[in-house]
Amino acid sequence: MILGILPESPADKMALGVGELVTKVNGTHVHDEQTFYEALSRNRAHCKLEVLDTNGQIRFVQRALYEGDHHELGILFVLDEKKWDSAVV
């Protein structure tokens, strides 16, 4: 689950919000921070996220990635296994 977004970061520009849950990265289901970054590193030029918002609605956000961006999206995670398990089929 997203705990925070750094101001002016790529995540901020993608309009990600606190309390949202990233369920897919570039088409790959993710269940923790490690699988998030593994999926992100598979396509270093583009980032497409499937996000479960705080209202339970799924939305998609995307942006091009530039050198160094994939480790600096500006997302602060908190691991909540229960939420990830219930959101990912």
C-alpha positions in Angstrom: 0.0 0.0 0.0 1.2 3.5 -0.7 2.1 5.3 2.5 3.4 8.5 0.9 4.3 10.3 -2.3 7.3 12.6 -2.5 6.4 16.0 -3.9 7.4 16.7 -7.5 8.4 13.1 -8.0 7.3 10.9 -11.0 4.7 9.3 -8.6 3.3 12.7 -7.7 3.0 13.6 -11.4 1.2 10.3 -12.0 -1.3 11.4 -9.4 -0.8 8.4 -7.1 -2.2 8.8 -3.7 -1.8 7.7 -0.1 -3.8 4.6 0.7 -3.9 3.3 -2.9 -2.7 -0.2 -3.7 -0.5 -1.0 -6.8 -1.7 -4.3 -8.0 0.1 -4.6 -11.4 3.3 -3.1 -12.8 3.7 -3.3 -16.6 1.1 -6.1 -16.7 2.7 -8.2 -13.9 0.9 -8.8 -10.6 2.8 -7.5 -7.6 2.4 -8.3 -3.9 5.3 -6.5 -2.3 8.0 -3.9 -2.9 10.4 -6.4 -4.3 8.1 -7.7 -6.9 7.1 -4.1 -7.7 10.7 -3.2 -8.6 11.3 -6.5 -10.4 8.3 -5.8 -12.7 9.3 -2.2 -13.1 12.9 -3.1 -14.1 11.7 -5.4 -17.0 10.7 -2.4 -19.0 13.1 0.5 -18.2 11.5 2.9 -20.7 7.9 2.8 -19.6 5.9 2.4 -16.3 2.2 1.4 -16.4 0.6 0.8 -13.1 -2.8 -0.8 -12.2 -3.9 0.9 -9.0 -6.7 0.1 -6.6 -7.8 3.4 -5.2 -9.2 4.2 -1.8 -12.8 3.7 -3.1 -12.0 0.2 -4.4 -12.0 1.3 -8.1 -9.2 0.2 -10.4 -7.5 2.8 -12.5 -4.4 2.9 -14.7 -1.6 5.4 -14.6 1.5 5.5 -16.9 4.5 7.5 -17.8 7.8 7.3 -19.7 10.8 6.5 -17.5 14.1 8.2 -17.9 17.6 7.1 -16.8 17.5 6.7 -13.0 13.7 7.0 -12.7 12.9 3.3 -12.0 14.5 3.5 -8.6 13.3 7.0 -7.9 9.5 7.0 -8.5 8.9 8.7 -5.2 6.6 6.1 -3.7 6.9 5.2 0.0 5.4 1.8 0.7 3.9 0.1 3.7 3.5 -3.6 3.5 0.0 -4.8 4.3 -0.1 -8.5 3.2 -3.8 -8.7 4.0 -4.7 -5.9 1.5 -2.4 -7.1 -1.2 -3.7 -10.7 -0.8 -7.3 -9.6 -1.1 -6.7 -7.3 -4.0 -4.6 -9.7 -6.2 -6.4 -12.7 -7.6 
